[in-house]
């Protein structure tokens, strides 16, 4: 629940680069979106939270979507960096996991470089896109996306965003450790963070409602080589999902109700 509030505060940092939204509005939208991810396929909740912000406030739909994509890009880079660091310091792992750590480190560096450099390449990029079919439309969407990325180029906003990111994922990692401890499986913080990184990265692509099956596959794949039995890995991720579902359902339903009261368009 604390991590959910921090996620809303983090998204608000990007959104408020082009407007002013209260935290409760952003919290309501992101809660409704995460609830949507739990009950709808293909990460439809991302569209729900984007539309909710555009509906409740002054920002354009394309800009809100750009900030949501920016948030996901930074999360992916952060998770790959965390996973590669955790794997690099663990002894006795299979060689393929060490290779995976190196690949994740390179991918994370490329992702961060893209976030930093792409807004500076806007002019040549838009010129190239102009030659494509529907070039004008693609150029417009690209401008909005780059505007979302550029929100992180402001030093104070970038500091806030990265600080909140550095708080959010360790909270999720501690939750995984506590869930393991409740089942008598001592994960340790390193393995807990690797599990959270695997779940986060596996949820980055469209999947089943609530990531059912996807989370189980990811948990068994990453925890088995780290010395956790298959049955224990499945038990941990199922209990973790149950806790997430509970928090997201309560927060999501409350968020939907609050959005109806907050939106100037609700009347």
C-alpha positions as CSV (number, residue, x, y, z in Angstrom):
1,X,0.0,0.0,0.0
2,X,2.9,2.4,0.8
3,X,4.5,1.5,-2.5
4,X,1.3,2.3,-4.3
5,X,1.2,5.8,-2.8
6,X,4.9,6.3,-3.7
7,X,4.1,5.2,-7.3
8,X,1.4,7.8,-7.5
9,X,3.7,10.5,-6.2
10,X,6.4,9.4,-8.7
11,X,4.0,9.6,-11.7
12,X,2.8,13.0,-10.5
13,X,6.3,14.3,-10.8
14,X,6.2,13.7,-14.6
15,X,2.6,14.8,-15.0
16,X,3.1,18.1,-13.2
17,X,5.8,19.0,-15.7
18,X,2.9,20.2,-18.0
19,X,0.2,20.8,-15.4
20,X,-0.8,20.7,-11.8
21,X,-2.6,17.6,-10.4
22,X,-3.2,16.8,-6.8
23,X,-1.8,13.6,-5.4
24,X,-5.2,12.2,-4.6
25,X,-6.3,12.4,-8.3
26,X,-3.1,10.7,-9.5
27,X,-3.4,8.0,-6.7
28,X,-7.0,7.4,-7.7
29,X,-6.1,7.0,-11.4
30,X,-3.1,4.7,-10.9
31,X,-5.1,2.6,-8.4
32,X,-7.9,2.2,-11.0
33,X,-5.4,1.3,-13.6
34,X,-3.7,-1.4,-11.5
35,X,-7.1,-2.8,-10.7
36,X,-7.7,-2.9,-14.4
37,X,-4.5,-4.8,-15.0
38,X,-5.6,-7.4,-12.5
39,X,-9.0,-8.1,-14.2
40,X,-8.4,-7.3,-17.9
41,X,-6.0,-8.8,-20.4
42,X,-3.1,-7.2,-22.2
43,X,-2.3,-4.5,-19.5
44,X,-5.5,-2.7,-20.4
45,X,-5.2,-0.9,-17.0
46,X,-2.5,1.3,-18.5
47,X,-5.1,2.8,-20.8
48,X,-7.5,3.1,-17.9
49,X,-5.2,5.1,-15.8
50,X,-4.1,7.3,-18.7
51,X,-7.7,8.0,-19.7
52,X,-8.6,8.7,-16.1
53,X,-6.0,11.4,-15.8
54,X,-6.9,13.0,-19.1
55,X,-10.6,12.9,-18.1
56,X,-10.0,14.4,-14.7
57,X,-7.5,17.1,-15.5
58,X,-6.2,19.5,-18.0
59,X,-3.5,17.3,-19.7
60,X,-3.8,15.8,-23.1
61,X,-4.3,12.1,-23.5
62,X,-1.1,11.7,-25.6
63,X,1.1,13.5,-23.0
64,X,-0.3,11.4,-20.2
65,X,0.3,8.3,-22.2
66,X,3.9,9.5,-22.8
67,X,4.5,9.9,-19.1
68,X,3.2,6.4,-18.4
69,X,5.5,5.0,-21.1
70,X,8.4,7.0,-19.7
71,X,7.7,5.6,-16.2
72,X,7.7,2.0,-17.6
73,X,11.0,2.6,-19.5
74,X,12.7,3.8,-16.3
75,X,11.3,0.9,-14.3
76,X,12.6,-1.6,-16.8
77,X,16.0,0.0,-16.8
78,X,16.0,0.1,-13.0
79,X,14.9,-3.5,-12.6
80,X,17.5,-4.8,-15.1
81,X,20.2,-2.9,-13.2
82,X,19.0,-4.3,-9.8
83,X,18.8,-7.9,-11.2
84,X,22.3,-7.7,-12.8
85,X,23.8,-6.2,-9.6
86,X,22.2,-8.9,-7.4
87,X,23.2,-11.7,-9.7
88,X,26.8,-10.4,-10.0
89,X,27.5,-10.6,-6.2
90,X,25.9,-14.1,-5.7
91,X,28.3,-17.0,-5.6
92,X,27.7,-20.5,-6.9
93,X,25.2,-19.6,-9.6
94,X,25.0,-21.3,-13.0
95,X,27.0,-19.6,-15.7
96,X,23.9,-18.8,-17.7
97,X,22.7,-16.6,-14.9
98,X,26.0,-14.7,-14.9
99,X,25.6,-14.2,-18.6
100,X,22.1,-13.0,-18.0
101,X,23.4,-10.5,-15.5
102,X,25.8,-9.1,-18.0
103,X,23.1,-8.9,-20.7
104,X,20.8,-7.1,-18.3
105,X,23.5,-4.7,-17.3
106,X,24.1,-3.8,-21.0
107,X,20.3,-3.5,-21.7
108,X,19.9,-1.3,-18.7
109,X,22.7,1.0,-19.8
110,X,21.2,1.2,-23.3
111,X,17.7,2.0,-21.9
112,X,19.1,4.8,-19.7
113,X,21.1,6.2,-22.6
114,X,18.0,6.2,-24.7
115,X,16.1,8.2,-22.1
116,X,18.9,10.7,-21.9
117,X,19.7,11.1,-25.6
118,X,16.4,10.6,-27.5
119,X,14.9,14.1,-26.7
120,X,18.1,15.7,-28.0
121,X,17.6,13.8,-31.3
122,X,14.1,15.0,-31.9
123,X,14.7,17.0,-35.1
124,X,16.4,14.3,-37.1
125,X,14.1,11.7,-35.7
126,X,11.0,13.6,-36.7
127,X,12.4,14.2,-40.2
128,X,12.9,10.5,-40.7
129,X,9.5,9.7,-39.4
130,X,8.0,12.2,-41.8
131,X,8.8,10.0,-44.8
132,X,6.7,7.1,-43.4
133,X,3.0,6.4,-44.1
134,X,0.9,8.5,-41.7
135,X,4.1,10.4,-41.0
136,X,2.3,13.5,-39.6
137,X,0.4,11.4,-37.1
138,X,3.5,9.5,-36.1
139,X,5.4,12.7,-35.7
140,X,2.8,14.1,-33.4
141,X,2.8,11.0,-31.2
142,X,6.6,11.0,-31.1
143,X,6.7,14.7,-30.0
144,X,4.4,13.8,-27.1
145,X,6.5,10.8,-26.2
146,X,9.7,12.8,-26.3
147,X,8.0,15.5,-24.2
148,X,7.3,12.8,-21.6
149,X,11.0,11.8,-21.6
150,X,12.1,15.4,-21.5
151,X,10.3,15.8,-18.2
152,X,13.1,13.9,-16.6
153,X,15.7,16.2,-17.9
154,X,14.8,18.8,-15.3
155,X,17.3,18.2,-12.4
156,X,14.8,18.5,-9.6
157,X,12.2,16.4,-11.2
158,X,14.7,13.8,-12.1
159,X,16.0,13.7,-8.5
160,X,12.5,13.3,-7.1
161,X,11.6,10.6,-9.7
162,X,14.8,8.5,-9.1
163,X,14.5,8.9,-5.3
164,X,11.0,7.5,-5.4
165,X,12.0,4.7,-7.7
166,X,14.8,3.8,-5.3
167,X,12.3,3.6,-2.5
168,X,9.5,1.7,-4.4
169,X,11.3,-1.4,-5.6
170,X,13.1,-2.2,-2.3
171,X,9.7,-2.1,-0.6
172,X,8.4,-4.7,-3.0
173,X,11.6,-6.7,-2.4
174,X,11.1,-6.7,1.3
175,X,7.5,-7.8,0.8
176,X,8.8,-10.8,-1.1
177,X,11.2,-11.6,1.7
178,X,8.4,-11.3,4.3
179,X,6.1,-13.6,2.2
180,X,8.9,-16.1,2.0
181,X,9.6,-15.9,5.7
182,X,5.9,-16.5,6.4
183,X,6.1,-19.8,4.5
184,X,9.4,-20.8,6.2
185,X,11.5,-20.0,3.1
186,X,14.4,-17.7,3.8
187,X,14.8,-15.8,0.6
188,X,17.1,-13.0,1.7
189,X,17.0,-9.5,0.3
190,X,19.1,-10.3,-2.8
191,X,16.9,-13.2,-4.0
192,X,13.8,-11.2,-3.1
193,X,14.9,-8.3,-5.4
194,X,15.8,-10.8,-8.2
195,X,12.3,-12.2,-7.9
196,X,10.7,-8.8,-7.9
197,X,12.8,-7.8,-10.9
198,X,11.7,-10.9,-12.8
199,X,8.0,-10.3,-12.0
200,X,8.3,-6.6,-13.0
201,X,10.0,-7.3,-16.3
202,X,7.6,-10.2,-17.1
203,X,4.7,-7.9,-16.5
204,X,6.0,-5.2,-18.8
205,X,4.4,-6.9,-21.9
206,X,0.7,-7.6,-22.5
207,X,-0.3,-10.7,-20.7
208,X,-3.2,-12.5,-19.0
209,X,-5.4,-10.7,-16.5
210,X,-3.5,-10.3,-13.3
211,X,-0.4,-11.9,-14.9
212,X,-1.8,-15.4,-13.9
213,X,0.6,-18.0,-15.2
214,X,3.2,-15.3,-16.2
215,X,4.2,-14.6,-12.6
216,X,4.3,-18.3,-11.8
217,X,6.6,-19.1,-14.7
218,X,8.9,-16.2,-13.9
219,X,9.1,-17.1,-10.2
220,X,10.0,-20.7,-10.9
221,X,12.5,-19.8,-13.6
222,X,14.5,-17.4,-11.5
223,X,14.2,-18.9,-8.0
224,X,15.0,-22.6,-8.9
225,X,18.6,-21.8,-10.0
226,X,18.9,-19.8,-6.8
227,X,18.2,-22.8,-4.6
228,X,14.5,-22.4,-4.0
229,X,12.3,-25.5,-4.6
230,X,9.7,-25.3,-7.3
231,X,6.9,-25.8,-4.8
232,X,8.2,-23.1,-2.5
233,X,8.6,-20.7,-5.4
234,X,5.0,-21.2,-6.5
235,X,3.8,-20.8,-3.0
236,X,5.7,-17.5,-2.5
237,X,4.4,-16.0,-5.8
238,X,0.8,-17.1,-5.2
239,X,0.7,-15.5,-1.7
240,X,2.5,-12.5,-3.1
241,X,-0.1,-12.2,-5.8
242,X,-3.0,-12.6,-3.3
243,X,-1.6,-9.7,-1.2
244,X,-1.2,-7.5,-4.4
245,X,-4.8,-8.4,-5.5
246,X,-6.2,-7.4,-2.1
247,X,-4.4,-4.1,-1.9
248,X,-5.1,-3.2,-5.6
249,X,-8.8,-4.2,-5.4
250,X,-9.5,-2.1,-2.3
251,X,-7.4,0.9,-3.6
252,X,-8.8,0.6,-7.2
253,X,-12.5,0.6,-6.1
254,X,-11.8,3.5,-3.8
255,X,-10.0,5.3,-6.6
256,X,-12.8,4.8,-9.1
257,X,-15.3,6.3,-6.6
258,X,-13.0,9.2,-5.8
259,X,-12.4,10.0,-9.5
260,X,-16.1,10.4,-10.0
261,X,-16.2,13.1,-7.3
262,X,-12.9,14.8,-8.3
263,X,-13.4,15.1,-12.0
264,X,-14.8,18.5,-13.2
265,X,-16.4,16.5,-16.1
266,X,-18.2,14.1,-13.8
267,X,-21.1,16.6,-13.3
